[in-house]
């Protein structure tokens, strides 16, 4: 019944159309194997397995938006790690559903306000995953230091600093220095300072 309501709500939009639906993991796999989709709207708990298994299998070929009853931090984090580009609670409004669908279709990530805190809490919990050297490099980034300056200060080679930077970007789920500093400040990994390019 819930799935039928979702399908009806999306099909009422002029720019959206549901072309297939599946009640189980096995049926979803069968349908996906023979067709192309622009987006998969996926529940975490399916009758014969986890929707997150399916997300891991298909996210590289098709964006995934998770729609689930579960609001716990672990499930949200696992869904994003499985490749989901968005996460929406089933308690969300139909307007939120349509907005999230359009966002993910356009290539933008979408986290409902009830979910966003889970990402920050998870990063704060994982602050121990950053070692002292990575924290030092983050602090240097926040001061606007260039790679050569960081290498000199920490007695490292420039290539080693670049390796640390790649690891930091991966751990913080960012793509550049400014994003790394901003994310680290949000999560309390470094004190708030103005970033200088």
PyMOL commands that set and color helices and strands:
alter all, ss='L'
color gray80, all
select helices_A, chain A and resi 2-11+25-33+51-58+73-81+94-105+113-129+132-142+147-154+158-172+177-186
alter helices_A, ss='H'
color red, helices_A
select strands_A, chain A and resi 39-42+45-46+49-50+63-68+86-89+110-111
alter strands_A, ss='S'
color yellow, strands_A
deselect
rebuild
show_as cartoon
